């Protein structure tokens, strides 16, 4: 029972006849029939039954078909992996990035991906972390960077960066202290993102047990818009310190650290636990881990 004979058997079953399989394989039909007969003699079972329309597998044939396909698939993956050892992997990989990360990282990520993996194609999708997490679980993405995702048995997480949240206020208002307590946040009118949002979720989770209620005057999702509204005096906001770099140049803002306790947001690399560990996947994971995420707050794009 060799690899070639198993492939012949699978081709005959899938084609439904010896003549159709022989045409696909570019073999003489008697040669193909002889190979199947040798396979039947080897396993000691009748594998195919002729009908008026061609051939169908017997019960033994159905059992062998399942194993044959698995063995052929393993052999194919082994060949591909061995080929990849001597060449840059090809293929396509889909990555999800939150908007703030995408704004500061996408150009450098694509450039480094092209340099490191010239035969592969990278697809970058941007979205809020809850949406990216859903796409990852649904199989629409291969990898994603997420802010503070909830635990999932389907996903593995690795933290790449942590940032402290800060209170952001207009510069023309009263001067903020260097640090403000959680209770002290309640006296400031707030422009915050609405749920679902990882930052809003973290703030609410920190304040709710302490029965601290914020004065939310508006809910706005885009960080740039929030910062613009704050600079115009519409209220204050709570953001990761690095997000301040996303505002328009020259915005008149001030900020103060929050806590104790400090509220920190984490950027994690999320990978499906059941996904295939191809070389392209492993190379892309290594590339993402090597990126300078601290630069997100230093170089506004």
C-alpha positions in Angstrom: 0.0 0.0 0.0 2.0 2.9 -1.3 1.3 6.6 -1.6 0.8 6.4 -5.4 -1.7 3.5 -5.2 -3.7 5.3 -2.5 -3.9 8.4 -4.7 -5.2 6.2 -7.6 -7.8 4.8 -5.4 -9.0 8.2 -4.2 -9.1 9.5 -7.8 -11.3 6.5 -8.9 -13.7 7.1 -6.0 -14.0 10.8 -6.6 -14.3 10.4 -10.4 -16.9 7.6 -10.0 -15.4 5.5 -12.7 -12.1 4.0 -13.9 -12.3 5.7 -17.3 -12.8 9.2 -15.9 -10.0 8.7 -13.3 -7.7 7.3 -16.0 -8.3 10.5 -18.0 -7.5 12.7 -15.1 -4.4 10.7 -14.2 -3.3 10.3 -17.8 -3.1 6.6 -17.4 -4.3 3.7 -19.5 -7.5 2.3 -17.9 -6.1 -1.3 -17.7 -3.1 0.0 -15.8 -5.3 1.8 -13.3 -7.6 -1.2 -12.9 -4.5 -3.4 -12.2 -3.2 -1.0 -9.5 -6.6 -1.1 -7.7 -6.7 -4.9 -8.0 -3.2 -5.0 -6.4 -4.4 -2.7 -3.6 -7.5 -4.9 -3.0 -5.2 -8.0 -2.8 -2.9 -6.1 -0.4 -5.7 -5.2 2.1 -7.6 -8.5 1.5 -10.9 -6.7 0.9 -13.1 -5.7 -2.0 -12.9 -2.0 -2.2 -15.0 -1.0 -5.2 -18.2 -2.3 -6.8 -19.1 -1.7 -10.4 -22.6 -0.3 -11.2 -24.3 0.7 -14.3 -22.9 4.2 -13.9 -19.4 3.4 -12.8 -18.0 2.3 -9.4 -18.9 3.0 -5.8 -16.8 2.1 -2.7 -17.8 -0.8 -0.5 -17.9 -0.5 3.3 -14.2 -1.4 3.4 -13.6 1.1 0.6 -15.3 3.8 2.6 -13.1 3.1 5.6 -9.9 3.1 3.5 -11.0 6.3 1.7 -11.1 8.2 5.0 -7.6 7.0 5.9 -6.2 7.4 2.4 -7.3 11.1 2.3 -5.8 11.7 5.7 -2.5 10.1 4.7 -2.3 12.0 1.4 -3.0 15.2 3.3 -0.3 14.6 5.8 2.2 13.8 3.0 1.2 17.0 1.1 1.7 19.1 4.2 5.1 17.4 4.8 6.2 18.3 1.2 5.1 21.9 1.6 6.9 22.3 4.9 10.1 20.8 3.5 9.8 23.1 0.5 9.3 26.1 2.8 12.6 25.3 4.6 14.5 26.3 1.5 12.4 29.3 0.3 10.4 32.2 1.5 6.8 31.0 2.3 4.0 32.0 -0.1 0.4 32.5 0.7 -1.9 35.2 2.2 -2.3 36.2 5.8 -5.1 38.4 7.2 -4.3 40.6 10.2 -6.6 42.8 12.3 -5.5 46.0 13.9 -7.4 48.5 16.1 -7.6 51.9 14.5 -5.0 53.6 16.8 -2.5 50.8 16.1 -3.3 50.7 12.4 -2.7 54.4 12.1 0.7 54.3 13.6 1.8 50.8 12.6 0.3 49.7 9.2 2.9 51.4 6.9 5.9 50.0 8.8 4.3 46.6 9.2 3.5 46.3 5.5 7.0 47.5 4.5 8.8 45.0 6.9 6.5 42.2 5.8 7.4 42.8 2.1 11.1 42.8 3.0 10.9 39.6 5.1 8.2 37.7 3.1 8.4 38.8 -0.5 6.4 35.9 -1.8 3.4 36.3 0.6 0.5 38.8 0.6 -0.6 40.6 3.8 -4.2 41.8 4.3 -4.7 44.4 7.0 -8.2 45.1 8.4 -8.9 47.8 11.0 -11.7 47.7 13.5 -12.6 48.0 17.2 -11.1 45.2 19.3 -14.5 43.5 20.0 -15.2 43.3 16.3 -11.7 42.0 15.4 -12.1 39.4 18.1 -15.3 38.2 16.5 -13.7 38.1 13.0 -10.8 36.1 14.4 -13.1 33.5 16.0 -15.1 33.3 12.8 -12.0 32.6 10.7 -12.0 35.9 8.8 -8.7 36.8 10.3 -5.5 34.8 11.0 -4.1 37.1 13.6 -5.2 40.2 15.4 -3.9 42.8 17.9 -6.5 43.5 20.5 -6.9 45.9 23.4 -7.9 44.1 26.6 -10.0 41.2 25.1 -12.0 39.0 27.4 -10.7 35.4 27.9 -11.7 32.9 25.2 -11.1 29.1 25.0 -10.7 29.6 21.2 -7.9 32.2 21.3 -4.4 32.4 22.8 -3.2 35.8 24.0 0.3 37.3 24.4 0.7 40.8 25.8 2.9 43.1 23.6 2.5 46.4 25.3 0.8 48.1 28.4 -0.1 51.7 28.8 -1.5 53.8 31.7 -4.8 55.6 31.2 -4.7 59.4 31.8 -7.3 62.1 32.3 -7.1 64.6 29.4 -8.5 68.1 29.7 -8.4 71.4 27.7 -5.3 73.5 28.5 -7.3 76.7 28.9 -9.2 75.3 31.8 -8.1 74.9 35.4 -4.7 73.3 35.7 -4.8 69.6 36.4 -2.9 68.1 39.3 0.0 65.7 38.4 -2.2 62.8 39.6 -5.9 62.4 40.2 -7.7 59.8 42.3 -10.5 57.6 40.8 -13.1 59.5 42.9 -11.7 62.8 41.6 -12.7 61.8 38.1 -16.4 62.3 39.0 -16.1 66.1 39.1 -15.1 66.4 35.4 -17.6 66.4 32.5 -16.5 63.5 30.2 -16.5 62.8 26.4 -16.0 59.0 26.3 -16.4 56.2 23.7 -19.6 54.3 24.0 -19.8 50.6 24.6 -18.6 48.2 23.3 -15.1 49.7 23.7 -12.2 48.3 25.6 -11.2 51.7 27.3 -14.8 52.4 28.3 -15.1 48.9 29.7 -11.9 49.2 31.7 -12.9 52.6 33.2 -16.4 51.3 34.1 -15.0 48.1 35.6 -12.6 50.2 37.8 -15.2 52.7 39.0 -18.4 50.6 39.4 -17.2 48.6 42.5 -16.3 51.9 44.1 -19.7 53.4 43.2 -18.1 56.3 41.3 -20.3 57.7 38.6 -18.9 59.9 35.8 -20.6 62.9 34.2 -20.7 61.6 30.6 -21.8 64.5 28.4 -21.1 62.8 25.0 -20.1 59.5 23.6 -17.8 59.6 20.6 -15.8 56.6 19.1 -13.0 58.2 17.1 -10.0 59.2 19.2 -9.1 62.2 17.0 -12.6 63.6 17.3 -12.6 63.1 21.1 -9.3 65.0 21.4 -10.6 67.8 19.2 -13.8 68.1 21.3 -11.7 68.2 24.5 -9.4 70.9 23.1 -12.6 73.0 22.3 -13.7 72.7 26.0 -16.6 70.3 25.5 -15.3 68.2 28.4 -12.5 65.9 29.4 -11.7 62.3 28.5 -9.8 59.2 29.6 -7.4 57.7 27.2 -4.1 55.8 27.1 -1.2 58.2 27.3 0.1 57.2 23.8 -3.3 58.2 22.2 -2.5 61.9 22.8 -0.2 61.7 19.7 -3.2 61.0 17.5 -4.6 64.5 17.9 -4.1 67.3 15.4 -0.8 69.2 15.9 -1.1 72.1 18.2 -4.2 70.9 20.2 -4.2 72.7 23.5 -4.4 69.8 25.9 -3.1 68.8 29.3 -3.2 65.5 31.1 -2.9 63.9 34.5 -2.1 60.4 35.6 -4.9 58.4 37.3 -4.8 56.5 40.5 -3.8 54.7 42.6 -4.8 52.2 41.5 -3.4 52.8 38.0 -5.7 51.7 35.2 -3.6 50.0 32.5 -4.6 48.9 29.0 -2.9 46.0 27.4 -2.3 45.4 23.7 -2.2 41.6 23.0 -1.5 39.4 20.1 -4.4 37.0 19.6 -4.0 33.8 17.7 -6.7 31.0 17.2 -5.7 28.0 19.3 -6.9 25.6 16.6 -5.4 27.4 13.7 -2.7 25.8 11.5 0.9 26.7 12.6 2.3 27.3 9.1 5.7 28.9 8.5 3.9 32.0 7.2 1.9 32.3 10.4 5.0 31.8 12.6 7.1 34.3 10.6 4.3 36.9 10.8 3.9 36.4 14.6 7.7 36.9 15.0 7.5 40.0 12.9 4.6 41.5 15.0 6.5 40.8 18.2 9.5 42.7 16.9 7.6 45.9 16.1 8.2 48.9 18.3 4.8 49.5 19.8 6.2 52.2 22.1 6.5 54.3 18.9 2.8 54.5 18.6 2.7 57.4 21.0 5.8 59.0 19.8 5.2 59.4 16.1 1.8 60.6 15.1 1.0 59.7 11.5 
